[in-house]
Amino acid sequence: MSRYALFLGCTTPTKVPQYELASRWVCKYFGIDLVDIEEFGCCGINQVNLSIEAGLLMAASNLALAEDKRLDILTLCAACTGALAEAIEKLKDKPTKDRVNEKLREVNLEYKGSVKVRHISRVLYEDIGVEKIKKEVKKDLSGLRIAPHYGCHYLKPKSAFEGFEEPDNPKTLHQLISATGAHSIEYETFNLCCGGKVFPVSRDLVHSLVQKKLDDIAGKEIDAMVLQCQTCYLMYSDQQEEINKEYGKQYNFPVILYPQLLGLALDADPVKDLGFKLHTVSVDTVLEKIV
Amino acid sequence: MNKVKKILEIKQSVSSSELGPDFKSEVLTHPDARGLNVCFSCGTCSAGCPIHEVFPEYNPKKLAKMVRLGMKKQVLRSPYIWYCATCHNCEQRCPQNVKFFNILNVLKNMAAKEGYAPAAWVDQTRQVIKTGIVFPTEKSWIKKREELSLPSLKEEHPKLKRIIESTCIDKIKPRADSV
C-alpha cells in the first residue's frame, strides 16, 4: 500500500470539497493511504507576486512538514503541485537551501531534500496504472464524450516534473479518461489556460479565456469537461453563471473533476461519495448517460 | 476593461531622460532574472501567451524590451505586469530558454516594494498570515465539511505566520489606484 501526505491547498477544502471527497474515495478504493498533516498551509504560489523569497519559504515549510513524517506529497491542486515542485528545483541549489533552512530552523523545521511531490492524477497513472483502472471499471461510461483540461501547473514548467509530460502534447489525462470507458475528445483549445491566477486582479481576462474554451467545446457534442484542478473548476464552472449575467450568454455546461469521473466508473455513490450535489452547474445530463 | 486601459495606458513616446540605465542591471542582480540578456525579442513568448491573445496590451516581449531599455518607471507602475496568468507557456517555448515568468516575478517584487502592488495580492498575503490559507474562515464551509465527514481544518498557522512575517511582505502597501 502506498502512503502519501495529502496536500489540500487553500481552495479545494473550502470551496470545492467535492474534489477532496472524491479523491479520498478513489484513493481508498485503490489502497492509497492518505495522511492529513494539520500544519500544512498555503503553498505560497501567489505570494511570489510580492516576494519570491516568501513564496519559496512557504513552499519549503510545507515540504519540510511532509519530510518530517517521512512522506511524499500527493496534491489535488495543479498550482500547488507546480509551486511545490518548482521549490524543490530551486532548493537543489545549496546556498538557497542553506538560506531557507536558516529561516525554517526558527520554527523548528528543516528541509533536507528527500520529499517528492506528485499530483493525484500522476499517482493514479504511475502507481495504479491505466490497465489496472480499466480492470476495475464497473459501470458503462462509453456513452460519455469528455473534453480533457489538464491545468497549466500540472504540466509546466516541464523541468520541475522530470519530463513526466510533454506540455504541448500531454497524454496522461486523455488515457486516464479513456481508462474509465468514457471517450476523450480532442478539441482545439484543450491546452488553453483557465486564467485562475489572474482572477483576483482581473475577472474580465478570465471571462474572455473561459468563453473561448466553452465556445470551442459547444457544438462538438461533448457531455462534460473533466479537469484536475479546483481553480480551473471554479473558473469553468462557477464563472459560467457570472458570464451569463454579464454578457447575456446561456452557458450551462457540466464540469467535473477526474476523481469524480473515475468514482462513477467504479460505482461510487454520486452524492455521498463524489459530492455531485455541490456542483453549481448540474451534472444530471452526465449521470443519465451512465448505465 | 476599457476603463483600466484608459487610466493606466503605457505612454507610447518616452523621453530619453526618463530612461534609467541601471534598471536592467538592478533586475539582473536577482538570480531569477538571469536570461534577460540573451533575449533577442523573437516574440515567441507573446505569440504563445493566452492573455496577450485576449488583451494585446499585455505583451511579454514588449515588457522585456522595456526593461532592457531602462524604462523603470513605466514598467514598475504598469498594471499589465500583474496580468500574467502564470501558464508558463512563455518559458516553455522560449528558444533562448529565458524564464520570462521568473523575470516578471522579479519585476512584480520590485513594483510591490515601491507601492504598486494590487490590493488583491496584498490582502491575500495578510489573509494567509491570519488563517494559513488565502481565505478567511467561513461557517458555511466548516458546516459543509462536517456534513461530508471531512476532517476539520486548523484555523491558525503560527509557523507559517512567522515565516511570512520574517520576509516583511506583510508591510507592503497596495497601490493607490488598485484595480
Chai-1 contact restraints between the chains, C-beta under 6 A:
chainA,res_idxA,chainB,res_idxB,connection_type,confidence,min_distance_angstrom,max_distance_angstrom,comment,restraint_id
A,C10,B,I133,contact,1.0,0.0,6.0,A-B,restraint_1
A,C10,B,V134,contact,1.0,0.0,6.0,A-B,restraint_2
A,P13,B,L153,contact,1.0,0.0,6.0,A-B,restraint_3
A,T14,B,F135,contact,1.0,0.0,6.0,A-B,restraint_4
A,T14,B,W141,contact,1.0,0.0,6.0,A-B,restraint_5
A,P17,B,K144,contact,1.0,0.0,6.0,A-B,restraint_6
A,P17,B,R145,contact,1.0,0.0,6.0,A-B,restraint_7
A,P17,B,L148,contact,1.0,0.0,6.0,A-B,restraint_8
A,P17,B,L150,contact,1.0,0.0,6.0,A-B,restraint_9
A,L21,B,L148,contact,1.0,0.0,6.0,A-B,restraint_10
A,D36,B,P151,contact,1.0,0.0,6.0,A-B,restraint_11
A,E38,B,K154,contact,1.0,0.0,6.0,A-B,restraint_12
A,G41,B,G132,contact,1.0,0.0,6.0,A-B,restraint_13
A,G41,B,H157,contact,1.0,0.0,6.0,A-B,restraint_14
A,G41,B,L160,contact,1.0,0.0,6.0,A-B,restraint_15
A,C42,B,V128,contact,1.0,0.0,6.0,A-B,restraint_16
A,C42,B,I133,contact,1.0,0.0,6.0,A-B,restraint_17
A,C42,B,V134,contact,1.0,0.0,6.0,A-B,restraint_18
A,N46,B,Q124,contact,1.0,0.0,6.0,A-B,restraint_19
A,Q47,B,T125,contact,1.0,0.0,6.0,A-B,restraint_20
A,V48,B,N105,contact,1.0,0.0,6.0,A-B,restraint_21
A,N49,B,K108,contact,1.0,0.0,6.0,A-B,restraint_22
A,N49,B,W121,contact,1.0,0.0,6.0,A-B,restraint_23
A,L50,B,A112,contact,1.0,0.0,6.0,A-B,restraint_24
A,L50,B,A117,contact,1.0,0.0,6.0,A-B,restraint_25
A,L50,B,W121,contact,1.0,0.0,6.0,A-B,restraint_26
A,L50,B,T125,contact,1.0,0.0,6.0,A-B,restraint_27
A,L50,B,I169,contact,1.0,0.0,6.0,A-B,restraint_28
A,L50,B,I172,contact,1.0,0.0,6.0,A-B,restraint_29
A,S51,B,N109,contact,1.0,0.0,6.0,A-B,restraint_30
A,S51,B,T167,contact,1.0,0.0,6.0,A-B,restraint_31
A,S51,B,I169,contact,1.0,0.0,6.0,A-B,restraint_32
A,I52,B,N105,contact,1.0,0.0,6.0,A-B,restraint_33
A,I52,B,N109,contact,1.0,0.0,6.0,A-B,restraint_34
A,E53,B,T167,contact,1.0,0.0,6.0,A-B,restraint_35
A,A54,B,I164,contact,1.0,0.0,6.0,A-B,restraint_36
A,A54,B,T167,contact,1.0,0.0,6.0,A-B,restraint_37
A,A54,B,I169,contact,1.0,0.0,6.0,A-B,restraint_38
A,L57,B,I163,contact,1.0,0.0,6.0,A-B,restraint_39
A,S61,B,I163,contact,1.0,0.0,6.0,A-B,restraint_40
A,K103,B,S166,contact,1.0,0.0,6.0,A-B,restraint_41
A,V107,B,K159,contact,1.0,0.0,6.0,A-B,restraint_42
A,V107,B,R162,contact,1.0,0.0,6.0,A-B,restraint_43
A,C152,B,C87,contact,1.0,0.0,6.0,A-B,restraint_44
A,C152,B,H88,contact,1.0,0.0,6.0,A-B,restraint_45
A,K156,B,H88,contact,1.0,0.0,6.0,A-B,restraint_46
A,K156,B,Q92,contact,1.0,0.0,6.0,A-B,restraint_47
A,P157,B,H88,contact,1.0,0.0,6.0,A-B,restraint_48
A,P167,B,Q92,contact,1.0,0.0,6.0,A-B,restraint_49
A,L192,B,P50,contact,1.0,0.0,6.0,A-B,restraint_50
A,C193,B,P50,contact,1.0,0.0,6.0,A-B,restraint_51
A,C193,B,A85,contact,1.0,0.0,6.0,A-B,restraint_52
A,C193,B,C87,contact,1.0,0.0,6.0,A-B,restraint_53
A,G195,B,A85,contact,1.0,0.0,6.0,A-B,restraint_54
A,K197,B,A85,contact,1.0,0.0,6.0,A-B,restraint_55
A,K197,B,T86,contact,1.0,0.0,6.0,A-B,restraint_56
A,V198,B,Y83,contact,1.0,0.0,6.0,A-B,restraint_57
A,V198,B,A85,contact,1.0,0.0,6.0,A-B,restraint_58
A,P200,B,A120,contact,1.0,0.0,6.0,A-B,restraint_59
A,V201,B,W82,contact,1.0,0.0,6.0,A-B,restraint_60
A,V201,B,P118,contact,1.0,0.0,6.0,A-B,restraint_61
A,V201,B,A120,contact,1.0,0.0,6.0,A-B,restraint_62
A,D204,B,M1,contact,1.0,0.0,6.0,A-B,restraint_63
A,L205,B,F55,contact,1.0,0.0,6.0,A-B,restraint_64
A,S208,B,V54,contact,1.0,0.0,6.0,A-B,restraint_65
A,L209,B,P50,contact,1.0,0.0,6.0,A-B,restraint_66
